[in-house]
Amino acid sequence: MKRIIFLTLLLVSLSCYAQSKNDTKSYVGTYGYSSQELIIYPATNSTVVIYMDINGGPPYYTGGSFYGTATLKEDSLHHSSSWRDYEGKSCEFTISFEDKVIAEKEMKAAKVNFVENHSDCGSGFLRRSFNATYFKSSDIPKSVVENHFKEDTCSLKGLAQMTKEGKIFKVSSDEECSLLLKSINIENKA
């Protein structure tokens, strides 16, 4: 009887582990802090919408933002796009996850790494270290990104809806995202 209970518990725990590794739900959330932020927003069981915002400090004071999708492959998220088609350059990176212990507290970390020779993801990113580790700050991702200098907003929820419908989007700024969602009549608010 004890063996049956043990085997049942073992199978349940293994299925829970397998489910969490094969589903994007365990990766969804906000990582980083205000000057270097990664948001992973759910779209489907195997696809997420990602938003990255990097604002560099001295000596260059550059930065940029990035919107895209990533697909779950082999326990990491993978993004690939032809960002500047006319130059034949591409943007490809992976986001891997691990648990780290910092100050006696276990924290989930997301590590972003460019795939070799595929690091052109728009302005500002290469001047600031893009290959970075982001620590999870919230399990609940923001659904709307606001531009602090203009009135443009981008709905990650709207981009996720497009992804669910099989539509591909290509936006590099809050303004482009706002205009895209307005043009196809997707609500741009949470």
C-alpha positions in Angstrom: 0.0 0.0 0.0 2.8 2.4 0.9 4.5 1.6 -2.5 1.3 2.5 -4.4 1.0 5.8 -2.5 4.7 6.5 -3.1 4.4 5.7 -6.8 1.3 7.8 -7.2 3.0 10.8 -5.5 6.0 10.3 -7.7 4.0 10.3 -10.9 2.0 13.4 -9.9 5.2 15.3 -9.0 6.8 14.3 -12.3 3.8 15.3 -14.3 3.7 18.7 -12.6 7.4 19.2 -13.3 7.0 18.2 -16.9 3.9 20.4 -17.3 5.7 23.4 -15.9 8.7 22.9 -18.2 6.5 22.6 -21.3 4.3 25.5 -20.6 5.1 29.2 -20.7 3.0 30.0 -17.5 6.0 29.4 -15.2 8.1 32.0 -17.1 5.5 34.8 -17.2 6.2 37.9 -15.2 8.2 41.1 -14.8 11.9 40.8 -14.5 14.5 43.5 -13.7 13.9 47.1 -12.6 12.8 50.4 -14.2 16.1 51.1 -16.2 16.5 47.5 -17.4 13.2 45.6 -17.6 12.0 42.4 -19.3 8.3 41.7 -19.4 7.1 38.2 -20.4 3.4 38.3 -21.2 1.4 35.1 -21.9 0.0 34.4 -25.4 -0.3 30.6 -25.9 1.0 27.6 -24.1 4.2 27.7 -26.2 4.4 31.4 -27.1 4.8 34.7 -25.2 5.0 38.4 -26.0 8.2 40.0 -24.7 9.0 43.6 -24.0 12.4 44.8 -23.1 13.4 48.3 -22.1 17.1 49.1 -21.6 18.2 52.6 -20.5 21.9 53.0 -20.3 23.7 55.3 -18.0 27.2 56.8 -18.3 29.0 57.3 -20.5 26.7 57.0 -23.4 23.2 57.5 -22.0 21.6 55.4 -24.7 18.8 53.0 -24.6 15.9 51.4 -26.5 12.9 49.2 -26.3 12.0 46.0 -28.0 8.7 44.2 -28.7 8.5 40.7 -30.0 7.4 37.1 -29.5 9.3 34.1 -28.2 8.6 30.4 -28.4 9.3 27.9 -25.7 12.0 25.4 -27.0 14.0 23.1 -24.7 13.2 24.9 -21.5 14.1 28.3 -22.8 12.3 31.0 -24.8 13.6 31.7 -28.3 13.2 34.8 -30.4 14.1 35.2 -34.0 13.3 37.9 -36.5 14.7 39.8 -39.4 14.7 43.2 -37.8 16.3 45.1 -40.7 15.3 43.3 -43.8 17.0 45.6 -46.2 20.4 45.1 -44.6 19.9 41.3 -44.3 20.5 41.4 -40.5 18.6 39.4 -38.0 17.8 39.5 -34.3 18.0 36.2 -32.5 18.3 35.5 -28.8 17.3 33.0 -26.1 16.0 33.6 -22.6 16.9 30.9 -20.2 15.7 30.6 -16.7 17.3 29.5 -13.4 16.8 29.8 -9.7 19.5 31.8 -7.9 20.1 32.4 -4.2 20.8 36.0 -3.4 21.0 37.3 0.2 19.6 34.0 1.4 16.5 34.4 -0.8 15.8 32.2 -3.8 15.0 34.2 -6.9 14.0 33.3 -10.4 16.4 34.8 -13.0 16.0 35.2 -16.7 19.3 35.2 -18.7 19.2 36.8 -22.2 21.8 35.7 -24.7 22.3 36.6 -28.3 22.6 33.7 -30.7 26.0 34.1 -32.4 26.1 36.7 -35.2 22.4 37.5 -34.8 22.5 40.5 -32.5 20.9 43.3 -34.5 17.8 44.1 -32.6 17.4 47.8 -33.2 19.0 51.0 -31.9 20.4 51.3 -28.4 20.7 47.7 -27.6 24.3 47.0 -28.6 25.7 50.1 -26.8 24.4 48.7 -23.5 25.0 45.2 -22.5 22.1 43.2 -23.8 23.4 39.9 -22.7 22.1 40.3 -19.2 20.5 38.5 -16.2 17.1 39.9 -15.0 15.8 38.9 -11.6 12.0 38.4 -11.3 10.3 41.2 -9.6 6.7 40.2 -10.1 4.7 37.1 -11.1 2.1 39.4 -12.8 3.3 41.2 -15.9 2.2 44.6 -16.8 -0.4 44.5 -19.7 0.2 48.0 -20.9 3.5 49.8 -21.5 3.3 53.6 -21.3 5.7 56.0 -22.9 6.7 58.6 -20.3 7.6 61.3 -22.9 4.5 60.9 -25.2 1.0 59.7 -24.7 1.5 56.5 -26.6 0.7 53.2 -24.9 1.3 49.6 -26.1 -1.0 46.8 -25.0 0.9 43.6 -24.5 -2.5 42.0 -24.1 -3.4 43.3 -27.6 -0.1 41.9 -29.1 -0.8 38.6 -27.3 -4.3 38.5 -28.9 -2.6 39.0 -32.4 -0.2 36.2 -31.6 -3.1 33.9 -30.7 -4.8 34.7 -34.0 -1.6 33.8 -35.8 -0.8 37.4 -36.9 2.9 38.5 -37.0 3.7 41.9 -35.7 6.8 44.1 -36.1 6.9 47.1 -33.9 10.0 48.8 -32.3 8.4 51.6 -30.4 5.4 52.5 -28.2 4.2 54.7 -31.0 4.3 52.0 -33.6 2.6 49.6 -31.3 -0.2 52.0 -30.5 -0.8 52.8 -34.2 -0.7 49.1 -35.2 -3.3 48.2 -32.5 -5.5 51.1 -33.5 -5.3 50.2 -37.2 -6.6 46.7 -36.6 -9.1 47.8 -33.9 -7.6 45.9 -31.0 -8.2 47.6 -27.7 -5.0 49.3 -26.5 -5.9 49.4 -22.8 -5.7 46.6 -20.2 
